[in-house]
Amino acid sequence: MYKDERPRIGFLGIMQELYDDMLPGITERQEMYAQQVINRLGDIANFYFPGAAKNRNDIERIVKEFNDKDLDGIMIVMLTYGPATNLVNALRSNRLPIMLANIQPESTVTDDWDMGDLTYNQGVHGAQDTSNTIMRMGITCPIITEDWHSEEYKEFVNDWAKAVKTIKALRNMKIAQFGRMHGMYDIMGDDAAFTRKIGPQINQEYIGQVYRYMEEATDEEIDKVIEENKKNFYIDPKLSDESHRYAARLQMGFKKLLEDKGYAGFSAHFDVFKGDGRFKQIHMMAASNLMAEGYGYAAEGDVVTASLVAAGHVLIGNAHFTEMYAMDFKRNSILMSHMGEGNWKIARKDRPIKLVDRELGIGKLENPPTVVFMAQPGIATLASLVSIEGEKYRLVVSRGEILDTEEVKNIEMPYFHFKPENGVRACLNGWLKNGGTHHQCLTLGDTTMRWKLLCELLDIEYVEV
């Protein structure tokens, strides 16, 4: 399960020694500037700044220290010009994502500047030397040129910091797979290539293990789940206590397995429950509540989308699993839903979230208690990770709006209308031509920059449709 911890970023501030004789006190001055930049960004990440790096030994020592601390990434800032050859060996040994912030202390040149002011603010040609070196070494490095006082700069660093934290999470991630739906092509891929390129380790698990963990769940643990449900949901009067408690026990079975084995998410195909022969329900309530706790999830054995949802929790927060159910040409939108799983943390705030006794033929077991809600109206972003071939992947992304629509009384699963920014026709033509899959991860707000930065760092294709 994802824990919301702030990114840990190394601040590599580069200058060179020759300026100390020319401008006594310049090192202290530029280090004070670096600390001002860090203070400006202090609410988005924890920064580590061991002081100015003025020569090759300084740079190699500091970059090694950042790697030894296992930080999430390194932000490079030119405190003055510094020759980029000093950086080569450090970058050769570095394993952390980097970015280059092309900034300077003052945002404008005034008519009273002297040689000192020119030296204090000469980082741009150091950035050019450094970025040329990074490019020639073939290293991925997001770059921003901006006034460091601006909101645009802060927002970019925040997006990048979340992206590098997500990279680390993906590399440490394990996803459990309980069966896979037969014949569903767009969820298929090369698990070994996926681990090499994206990061998560995919493990096949037996659904019988969930059953054994269910048997270990105590009455107190079941009571706690039900009390939480009563706080969070309107409980359908038709939902029997027996059915509710069974769903809670099933949820505890999954959660105990995920916790004990260190999984960040899972995907369970509905047929494995009937096939095992010991289960009374499928896992609708468990999937919804566990997504709300920060676990990745996707249906039908789709571990790629489960990994994407798990990444979305880290990159943005409150990621939601969904799919395109039907087109609505009158609203110029797409009805989004799935069989009954959804992260209710994205639910609209002015309507109750319901836990209903729901008839569902899929799975061929007893009625699974299902969480029903509509998503919060406003800007949202839809993403699909496409396995193309080997280590070639593409992220297909659509920015749009969740519409403020009335409830549909006969839809007993999470649902909402998503209106793509460019309209349903253009969006879906682009989606289909680029191989966008039928399972997706949705996040509230315009989160395209974070997805784009993540793709740049993973070296995979990013396509907006």
LUMGUVO-260285 format. One record per residue (C-alpha): x, y, z; residue in one letter; chain; residue number from 0. Coordinates in Angstrom, 2 decimals. Example, Ala and Ser with C-alpha at 12.3 -4.5 7.8 and 13.67 -1.06 7.14 Angstrom:
# residues 2
12.30, -4.50, 7.80, A, A, 0;
13.67, -1.06, 7.14, S, A, 1;
***
This chain:
# residues 465
0.00, 0.00, 0.00, M, A, 0;
1.26, 3.47, -0.87, Y, A, 1;
2.10, 5.74, 2.06, K, A, 2;
1.97, 9.45, 1.26, D, A, 3;
5.53, 10.50, 2.06, E, A, 4;
7.27, 13.53, 0.60, R, A, 5;
9.90, 13.06, -2.13, P, A, 6;
13.54, 13.21, -1.00, R, A, 7;
15.60, 15.31, -3.41, I, A, 8;
19.31, 16.06, -3.56, G, A, 9;
20.20, 19.67, -4.47, F, A, 10;
23.43, 19.74, -6.49, L, A, 11;
24.54, 23.38, -6.61, G, A, 12;
27.53, 23.80, -8.94, I, A, 13;
30.05, 26.65, -9.17, M, A, 14;
33.85, 26.83, -9.42, Q, A, 15;
36.74, 27.81, -7.18, E, A, 16;
38.31, 30.57, -9.27, L, A, 17;
35.55, 33.02, -8.28, Y, A, 18;
36.53, 32.88, -4.58, D, A, 19;
39.62, 35.02, -5.18, D, A, 20;
37.85, 37.38, -7.56, M, A, 21;
34.78, 37.88, -5.33, L, A, 22;
35.49, 36.97, -1.69, P, A, 23;
32.38, 35.61, 0.00, G, A, 24;
30.77, 34.47, -3.26, I, A, 25;
30.47, 30.86, -2.07, T, A, 26;
28.55, 31.86, 1.06, E, A, 27;
26.39, 34.23, -1.00, R, A, 28;
25.47, 31.61, -3.59, Q, A, 29;
24.86, 28.98, -0.91, E, A, 30;
22.44, 31.40, 0.72, M, A, 31;
20.69, 31.76, -2.65, Y, A, 32;
20.49, 27.97, -2.94, A, A, 33;
18.91, 27.81, 0.50, Q, A, 34;
16.33, 30.43, -0.53, Q, A, 35;
15.37, 28.28, -3.51, V, A, 36;
15.07, 25.24, -1.23, I, A, 37;
12.93, 27.19, 1.26, N, A, 38;
10.64, 28.22, -1.59, R, A, 39;
10.17, 24.54, -2.45, L, A, 40;
10.17, 23.25, 1.11, G, A, 41;
6.50, 22.28, 1.22, D, A, 42;
6.74, 19.88, -1.74, I, A, 43;
9.84, 17.81, -0.90, A, A, 44;
12.63, 17.24, 1.59, N, A, 45;
15.82, 18.67, 0.08, F, A, 46;
19.40, 17.72, 0.94, Y, A, 47;
22.02, 20.41, 0.24, F, A, 48;
25.52, 19.69, 1.57, P, A, 49;
26.94, 22.95, 0.20, G, A, 50;
28.29, 24.25, -3.09, A, A, 51;
30.13, 21.79, -5.34, A, A, 52;
33.14, 23.71, -6.69, K, A, 53;
35.26, 21.02, -8.30, N, A, 54;
35.19, 17.45, -9.59, R, A, 55;
35.87, 15.90, -6.18, N, A, 56;
33.02, 17.88, -4.59, D, A, 57;
30.57, 16.82, -7.28, I, A, 58;
31.53, 13.14, -7.13, E, A, 59;
31.41, 13.12, -3.33, R, A, 60;
27.98, 14.80, -3.20, I, A, 61;
26.41, 12.67, -5.95, V, A, 62;
27.71, 9.54, -4.21, K, A, 63;
26.23, 10.77, -0.92, E, A, 64;
22.84, 11.28, -2.60, F, A, 65;
22.99, 7.74, -4.01, N, A, 66;
24.08, 6.28, -0.65, D, A, 67;
21.08, 8.00, 0.96, K, A, 68;
18.88, 6.39, -1.74, D, A, 69;
17.17, 9.70, -2.51, L, A, 70;
14.44, 9.90, -5.12, D, A, 71;
16.24, 12.26, -7.48, G, A, 72;
18.80, 15.05, -7.98, I, A, 73;
18.05, 18.63, -8.99, M, A, 74;
21.06, 20.30, -10.64, I, A, 75;
21.35, 24.08, -10.28, V, A, 76;
24.20, 26.21, -11.60, M, A, 77;
25.09, 28.61, -8.79, L, A, 78;
27.60, 30.16, -11.22, T, A, 79;
29.29, 28.79, -14.31, Y, A, 80;
31.05, 25.49, -13.64, G, A, 81;
32.90, 23.41, -16.26, P, A, 82;
30.78, 20.37, -17.10, A, A, 83;
33.69, 17.94, -17.40, T, A, 84;
33.69, 17.92, -13.58, N, A, 85;
30.28, 16.26, -13.73, L, A, 86;
30.98, 13.40, -16.14, V, A, 87;
32.34, 10.78, -13.76, N, A, 88;
29.67, 11.51, -11.16, A, A, 89;
26.91, 11.04, -13.74, L, A, 90;
28.55, 7.85, -15.01, R, A, 91;
28.19, 6.34, -11.51, S, A, 92;
24.84, 7.93, -10.66, N, A, 93;
21.68, 5.77, -10.60, R, A, 94;
19.18, 8.47, -9.53, L, A, 95;
16.95, 10.47, -11.92, P, A, 96;
18.15, 14.00, -12.52, I, A, 97;
16.70, 17.31, -13.68, M, A, 98;
18.32, 20.62, -14.62, L, A, 99;
16.84, 23.84, -13.25, A, A, 100;
18.06, 26.73, -15.41, N, A, 101;
17.51, 29.52, -12.89, I, A, 102;
19.45, 32.46, -11.47, Q, A, 103;
19.22, 34.63, -8.33, P, A, 104;
17.78, 37.77, -10.00, E, A, 105;
14.91, 37.72, -12.47, S, A, 106;
15.88, 40.90, -14.33, T, A, 107;
19.02, 42.79, -15.35, V, A, 108;
19.14, 46.35, -13.99, T, A, 109;
21.30, 49.32, -15.03, D, A, 110;
23.31, 49.24, -11.80, D, A, 111;
24.67, 45.70, -12.29, W, A, 112;
28.46, 45.32, -11.99, D, A, 113;
30.87, 42.45, -12.60, M, A, 114;
29.84, 40.85, -9.34, G, A, 115;
26.17, 40.79, -10.34, D, A, 116;
27.09, 39.31, -13.72, L, A, 117;
29.04, 36.55, -11.97, T, A, 118;
26.31, 35.80, -9.43, Y, A, 119;
23.74, 35.43, -12.24, N, A, 120;
25.79, 33.66, -14.92, Q, A, 121;
24.30, 30.20, -14.44, G, A, 122;
22.78, 30.02, -17.92, V, A, 123;
26.02, 29.28, -19.76, H, A, 124;
26.90, 26.72, -17.10, G, A, 125;
23.51, 25.15, -17.78, A, A, 126;
24.33, 25.05, -21.48, Q, A, 127;
27.68, 23.34, -20.87, D, A, 128;
26.07, 20.91, -18.43, T, A, 129;
23.06, 20.06, -20.60, S, A, 130;
25.35, 19.49, -23.60, N, A, 131;
27.29, 16.97, -21.52, T, A, 132;
24.12, 15.25, -20.31, I, A, 133;
22.79, 15.02, -23.86, M, A, 134;
26.04, 13.55, -25.20, R, A, 135;
26.06, 10.98, -22.39, M, A, 136;
22.57, 9.86, -23.44, G, A, 137;
21.01, 10.61, -20.04, I, A, 138;
17.34, 11.55, -19.71, T, A, 139;
17.09, 14.93, -17.99, C, A, 140;
13.94, 17.09, -17.77, P, A, 141;
14.85, 20.77, -17.99, I, A, 142;
13.08, 23.96, -16.95, I, A, 143;
14.06, 27.57, -17.62, T, A, 144;
12.07, 29.81, -15.31, E, A, 145;
12.13, 32.52, -12.65, D, A, 146;
12.57, 30.54, -9.43, W, A, 147;
10.12, 32.84, -7.63, H, A, 148;
7.29, 31.84, -9.98, S, A, 149;
4.48, 29.38, -9.37, E, A, 150;
5.32, 27.77, -12.72, E, A, 151;
8.76, 26.81, -11.44, Y, A, 152;
7.42, 25.44, -8.19, K, A, 153;
4.73, 23.45, -9.99, E, A, 154;
7.26, 21.91, -12.40, F, A, 155;
9.58, 20.86, -9.59, V, A, 156;
6.62, 19.42, -7.71, N, A, 157;
5.54, 17.41, -10.77, D, A, 158;
9.10, 16.17, -11.38, W, A, 159;
9.61, 15.26, -7.70, A, A, 160;
6.41, 13.20, -7.74, K, A, 161;
7.53, 11.54, -10.98, A, A, 162;
10.94, 10.49, -9.62, V, A, 163;
9.30, 9.20, -6.43, K, A, 164;
6.98, 7.15, -8.65, T, A, 165;
9.98, 5.76, -10.57, I, A, 166;
11.43, 4.45, -7.31, K, A, 167;
8.05, 3.05, -6.26, A, A, 168;
7.67, 1.22, -9.59, L, A, 169;
11.14, -0.30, -9.26, R, A, 170;
10.31, -1.62, -5.79, N, A, 171;
6.75, -2.66, -6.63, M, A, 172;
5.20, -6.14, -6.62, K, A, 173;
1.77, -6.87, -8.12, I, A, 174;
-0.24, -10.03, -7.40, A, A, 175;
-2.19, -11.69, -10.21, Q, A, 176;
-5.05, -14.08, -9.45, F, A, 177;
-5.94, -15.60, -12.82, G, A, 178;
-6.54, -13.84, -16.13, R, A, 179;
-9.55, -13.58, -18.38, M, A, 180;
-9.29, -15.83, -21.43, H, A, 181;
-8.99, -14.16, -24.81, G, A, 182;
-8.57, -10.57, -23.57, M, A, 183;
-5.72, -9.47, -25.83, Y, A, 184;
-4.94, -5.91, -24.75, D, A, 185;
-4.03, -6.98, -21.20, I, A, 186;
-1.43, -9.45, -22.48, M, A, 187;
2.29, -8.67, -22.59, G, A, 188;
5.77, -9.82, -21.69, D, A, 189;
6.06, -9.86, -17.87, D, A, 190;
9.86, -10.00, -18.00, A, A, 191;
10.02, -7.01, -20.36, A, A, 192;
7.53, -5.16, -18.17, F, A, 193;
9.73, -5.63, -15.12, T, A, 194;
12.86, -4.56, -17.01, R, A, 195;
11.31, -1.45, -18.54, K, A, 196;
8.62, -0.27, -16.09, I, A, 197;
9.70, -1.91, -12.83, G, A, 198;
6.99, -3.96, -11.10, P, A, 199;
7.50, -7.65, -10.42, Q, A, 200;
4.44, -9.68, -11.42, I, A, 201;
3.69, -12.74, -9.27, N, A, 202;
1.06, -15.39, -9.94, Q, A, 203;
-0.77, -16.11, -6.68, E, A, 204;
-3.35, -18.74, -5.76, Y, A, 205;
-6.79, -17.50, -4.75, I, A, 206;
-6.83, -20.29, -2.15, G, A, 207;
-4.29, -18.26, -0.17, Q, A, 208;
-6.87, -15.48, 0.13, V, A, 209;
-9.31, -18.04, 1.51, Y, A, 210;
-6.83, -19.13, 4.17, R, A, 211;
-6.27, -15.52, 5.20, Y, A, 212;
-10.06, -15.06, 5.35, M, A, 213;
-10.28, -17.93, 7.82, E, A, 214;
-7.73, -16.17, 10.04, E, A, 215;
-9.68, -12.88, 10.14, A, A, 216;
-11.12, -12.21, 13.59, T, A, 217;
-14.60, -10.95, 14.48, D, A, 218;
-12.98, -7.74, 15.73, E, A, 219;
-11.33, -7.16, 12.34, E, A, 220;
-14.62, -7.82, 10.54, I, A, 221;
-16.44, -5.43, 12.91, D, A, 222;
-13.86, -2.73, 12.18, K, A, 223;
-14.41, -3.01, 8.41, V, A, 224;
-18.17, -2.77, 8.86, I, A, 225;
-17.88, 0.25, 11.16, E, A, 226;
-15.69, 1.98, 8.58, E, A, 227;
-18.27, 1.20, 5.90, N, A, 228;
-21.01, 2.71, 8.05, K, A, 229;
-18.95, 5.89, 8.40, K, A, 230;
-18.19, 6.13, 4.69, N, A, 231;
-21.31, 4.78, 2.99, F, A, 232;
-25.08, 4.76, 3.03, Y, A, 233;
-25.81, 1.06, 3.69, I, A, 234;
-28.60, -0.47, 1.61, D, A, 235;
-31.32, -1.79, 4.00, P, A, 236;
-31.60, -4.86, 1.75, K, A, 237;
-27.97, -5.76, 2.43, L, A, 238;
-28.02, -8.56, 5.00, S, A, 239;
-25.57, -8.59, 7.88, D, A, 240;
-24.40, -12.04, 6.78, E, A, 241;
-23.57, -10.85, 3.26, S, A, 242;
-21.89, -7.68, 4.56, H, A, 243;
-19.74, -9.61, 7.01, R, A, 244;
-18.70, -12.09, 4.33, Y, A, 245;
-17.61, -9.25, 2.04, A, A, 246;
-15.66, -7.75, 4.95, A, A, 247;
-13.98, -11.10, 5.60, R, A, 248;
-13.07, -11.37, 1.90, L, A, 249;
-11.60, -7.87, 2.05, Q, A, 250;
-9.49, -8.86, 5.06, M, A, 251;
-8.32, -11.97, 3.20, G, A, 252;
-6.95, -9.88, 0.36, F, A, 253;
-5.52, -7.21, 2.64, K, A, 254;
-3.66, -9.69, 4.86, K, A, 255;
-2.09, -11.35, 1.83, L, A, 256;
-1.08, -8.00, 0.31, L, A, 257;
0.42, -6.83, 3.60, E, A, 258;
2.24, -10.06, 4.43, D, A, 259;
3.78, -10.41, 0.97, K, A, 260;
4.50, -6.72, 0.38, G, A, 261;
2.25, -6.17, -2.64, Y, A, 262;
1.43, -2.67, -3.90, A, A, 263;
-1.60, -3.90, -5.81, G, A, 264;
-3.42, -6.85, -7.34, F, A, 265;
-5.69, -8.03, -10.12, S, A, 266;
-8.21, -10.84, -9.64, A, A, 267;
-10.28, -12.40, -12.41, H, A, 268;
-13.87, -13.06, -11.30, F, A, 269;
-13.90, -16.68, -12.56, D, A, 270;
-11.21, -17.82, -10.11, V, A, 271;
-13.66, -17.51, -7.17, F, A, 272;
-16.23, -19.89, -8.63, K, A, 273;
-13.45, -22.10, -9.93, G, A, 274;
-11.95, -22.50, -6.47, D, A, 275;
-15.29, -23.73, -5.11, G, A, 276;
-15.02, -22.27, -1.58, R, A, 277;
-16.11, -18.66, -2.13, F, A, 278;
-19.64, -17.25, -1.78, K, A, 279;
-18.99, -13.87, -3.43, Q, A, 280;
-16.60, -12.09, -5.75, I, A, 281;
-14.49, -9.20, -4.53, H, A, 282;
-16.33, -5.97, -5.49, M, A, 283;
-16.30, -4.32, -2.04, M, A, 284;
-12.74, -5.45, -1.30, A, A, 285;
-11.41, -3.96, -4.55, A, A, 286;
-13.09, -0.60, -3.91, S, A, 287;
-12.02, -0.27, -0.28, N, A, 288;
-8.46, -1.42, -0.96, L, A, 289;
-8.10, 1.07, -3.82, M, A, 290;
-9.28, 3.77, -1.42, A, A, 291;
-6.53, 2.65, 1.00, E, A, 292;
-3.89, 3.19, -1.70, G, A, 293;
-3.51, -0.21, -3.36, Y, A, 294;
-3.32, -0.56, -7.12, G, A, 295;
-6.08, -2.58, -8.74, Y, A, 296;
-7.43, -3.68, -12.11, A, A, 297;
-9.90, -6.37, -13.08, A, A, 298;
-9.61, -9.64, -14.97, E, A, 299;
-5.91, -10.26, -14.40, G, A, 300;
-4.78, -6.97, -15.96, D, A, 301;
-1.56, -6.44, -14.02, V, A, 302;
-0.36, -3.65, -16.33, V, A, 303;
-3.30, -1.40, -15.43, T, A, 304;
-3.10, -2.50, -11.77, A, A, 305;
0.50, -1.26, -11.83, S, A, 306;
-0.61, 1.98, -13.50, L, A, 307;
-3.21, 2.58, -10.77, V, A, 308;
-0.57, 1.84, -8.10, A, A, 309;
1.75, 4.33, -9.83, A, A, 310;
-1.10, 6.85, -10.00, G, A, 311;
-1.47, 6.72, -6.22, H, A, 312;
2.17, 7.82, -5.85, V, A, 313;
2.29, 10.24, -8.78, L, A, 314;
-0.99, 12.04, -8.07, I, A, 315;
-3.03, 10.35, -5.35, G, A, 316;
-6.46, 8.67, -5.28, N, A, 317;
-6.09, 6.82, -8.58, A, A, 318;
-9.23, 5.13, -9.88, H, A, 319;
-9.67, 2.02, -12.06, F, A, 320;
-12.28, 2.33, -14.79, T, A, 321;
-13.15, 1.61, -18.42, E, A, 322;
-15.09, 3.18, -21.26, M, A, 323;
-18.56, 1.64, -21.20, Y, A, 324;
-20.57, 3.54, -23.82, A, A, 325;
-20.40, 6.64, -26.02, M, A, 326;
-22.87, 9.50, -25.56, D, A, 327;
-22.86, 11.67, -28.70, F, A, 328;
-25.50, 14.03, -27.30, K, A, 329;
-23.27, 14.93, -24.33, R, A, 330;
-20.09, 14.50, -26.43, N, A, 331;
-18.89, 12.23, -23.62, S, A, 332;
-18.08, 8.67, -22.63, I, A, 333;
-19.88, 6.79, -19.86, L, A, 334;
-17.15, 5.41, -17.59, M, A, 335;
-17.71, 2.43, -15.32, S, A, 336;
-16.74, -1.15, -14.58, H, A, 337;
-18.25, -4.23, -13.03, M, A, 338;
-18.37, -2.75, -9.52, G, A, 339;
-14.85, -1.75, -8.50, E, A, 340;
-13.88, 1.88, -8.01, G, A, 341;
-11.90, 4.18, -5.74, N, A, 342;
-14.62, 6.00, -3.82, W, A, 343;
-12.10, 8.66, -2.74, K, A, 344;
-12.91, 10.37, -6.09, I, A, 345;
-16.68, 10.37, -5.39, A, A, 346;
-18.62, 13.61, -5.63, R, A, 347;
-19.03, 15.26, -2.27, K, A, 348;
-22.69, 16.28, -2.53, D, A, 349;
-24.19, 12.80, -2.89, R, A, 350;
-23.95, 9.78, -0.62, P, A, 351;
-21.71, 6.86, -1.50, I, A, 352;
-23.81, 3.71, -1.32, K, A, 353;
-23.03, 0.12, -0.40, L, A, 354;
-25.76, -1.93, -2.05, V, A, 355;
-26.97, -5.50, -2.19, D, A, 356;
-26.41, -6.07, -5.86, R, A, 357;
-27.56, -8.80, -8.20, E, A, 358;
-24.67, -9.73, -10.50, L, A, 359;
-24.63, -12.78, -12.74, G, A, 360;
-20.93, -12.37, -13.52, I, A, 361;
-18.99, -14.68, -11.25, G, A, 362;
-22.02, -16.98, -10.77, K, A, 363;
-22.00, -16.62, -6.98, L, A, 364;
-24.13, -14.79, -4.39, E, A, 365;
-24.86, -11.06, -4.64, N, A, 366;
-21.61, -9.14, -4.01, P, A, 367;
-22.02, -6.00, -1.86, P, A, 368;
-20.98, -3.19, -4.20, T, A, 369;
-19.89, 0.41, -3.62, V, A, 370;
-21.86, 2.78, -5.89, V, A, 371;
-20.95, 6.43, -6.53, F, A, 372;
-20.52, 9.11, -9.17, M, A, 373;
-17.18, 10.93, -9.55, A, A, 374;
-16.58, 14.53, -8.56, Q, A, 375;
-17.39, 16.87, -11.50, P, A, 376;
-14.46, 18.83, -12.91, G, A, 377;
-11.24, 18.39, -14.87, I, A, 378;
-9.85, 14.85, -14.94, A, A, 379;
-7.19, 12.84, -16.77, T, A, 380;
-7.50, 9.35, -18.23, L, A, 381;
-4.41, 7.18, -18.87, A, A, 382;
-3.80, 3.79, -20.50, S, A, 383;
-0.48, 1.93, -20.56, L, A, 384;
-0.11, 0.01, -23.82, V, A, 385;
2.18, -3.02, -24.20, S, A, 386;
3.29, -2.87, -27.83, I, A, 387;
6.16, -5.31, -28.23, E, A, 388;
9.04, -6.36, -25.98, G, A, 389;
10.16, -3.32, -24.01, E, A, 390;
8.22, -0.88, -26.20, K, A, 391;
5.40, 0.80, -24.25, Y, A, 392;
3.13, 3.77, -24.88, R, A, 393;
1.04, 5.84, -22.46, L, A, 394;
-2.16, 7.08, -24.09, V, A, 395;
-3.63, 10.03, -22.20, V, A, 396;
-6.83, 12.08, -22.53, S, A, 397;
-7.60, 15.24, -20.60, R, A, 398;
-11.25, 16.13, -20.16, G, A, 399;
-14.08, 16.90, -17.78, E, A, 400;
-16.26, 14.77, -15.53, I, A, 401;
-19.74, 16.11, -16.20, L, A, 402;
-22.27, 17.07, -13.56, D, A, 403;
-25.06, 14.66, -14.49, T, A, 404;
-28.06, 13.18, -12.76, E, A, 405;
-28.02, 9.73, -11.20, E, A, 406;
-29.06, 6.73, -13.28, V, A, 407;
-31.12, 4.61, -10.93, K, A, 408;
-30.40, 1.26, -12.60, N, A, 409;
-26.60, 1.53, -12.68, I, A, 410;
-25.36, -0.25, -9.54, E, A, 411;
-21.63, 0.33, -9.90, M, A, 412;
-19.30, 3.38, -9.93, P, A, 413;
-20.04, 5.54, -13.01, Y, A, 414;
-19.75, 9.03, -14.51, F, A, 415;
-19.60, 10.85, -17.83, H, A, 416;
-16.12, 11.85, -19.05, F, A, 417;
-16.11, 14.53, -21.78, K, A, 418;
-12.74, 14.59, -23.58, P, A, 419;
-11.26, 18.03, -24.17, E, A, 420;
-11.29, 17.46, -27.93, N, A, 421;
-14.64, 15.66, -28.04, G, A, 422;
-15.63, 12.02, -28.03, V, A, 423;
-15.00, 11.43, -31.75, R, A, 424;
-11.47, 12.84, -31.96, A, A, 425;
-10.49, 11.35, -28.61, C, A, 426;
-11.63, 7.84, -29.45, L, A, 427;
-10.19, 7.94, -32.97, N, A, 428;
-6.82, 8.83, -31.44, G, A, 429;
-7.27, 6.30, -28.64, W, A, 430;
-8.01, 3.46, -31.04, L, A, 431;
-5.27, 4.35, -33.55, K, A, 432;
-2.69, 4.40, -30.74, N, A, 433;
-3.81, 1.07, -29.26, G, A, 434;
-5.26, 2.53, -26.05, G, A, 435;
-6.53, -0.33, -23.90, T, A, 436;
-10.04, -0.86, -22.57, H, A, 437;
-8.90, -0.60, -18.94, H, A, 438;
-7.73, 2.80, -17.70, Q, A, 439;
-6.52, 4.78, -14.71, C, A, 440;
-8.36, 8.03, -13.97, L, A, 441;
-7.13, 10.85, -11.72, T, A, 442;
-8.87, 14.09, -10.82, L, A, 443;
-7.43, 17.33, -12.19, G, A, 444;
-5.13, 18.05, -15.12, D, A, 445;
-2.33, 15.61, -14.34, T, A, 446;
-0.92, 15.37, -17.87, T, A, 447;
2.43, 16.97, -16.98, M, A, 448;
3.13, 14.38, -14.29, R, A, 449;
2.29, 11.51, -16.63, W, A, 450;
4.45, 13.11, -19.34, K, A, 451;
7.43, 13.51, -17.01, L, A, 452;
7.03, 9.91, -15.83, L, A, 453;
7.13, 8.71, -19.44, C, A, 454;
10.22, 10.81, -20.15, E, A, 455;
12.01, 9.29, -17.16, L, A, 456;
10.90, 5.76, -18.11, L, A, 457;
11.86, 6.39, -21.74, D, A, 458;
8.47, 5.35, -23.07, I, A, 459;
6.25, 7.05, -25.61, E, A, 460;
3.66, 9.59, -24.40, Y, A, 461;
0.62, 10.36, -26.60, V, A, 462;
-2.26, 12.74, -25.84, E, A, 463;
-5.49, 12.12, -27.72, V, A, 464;
***
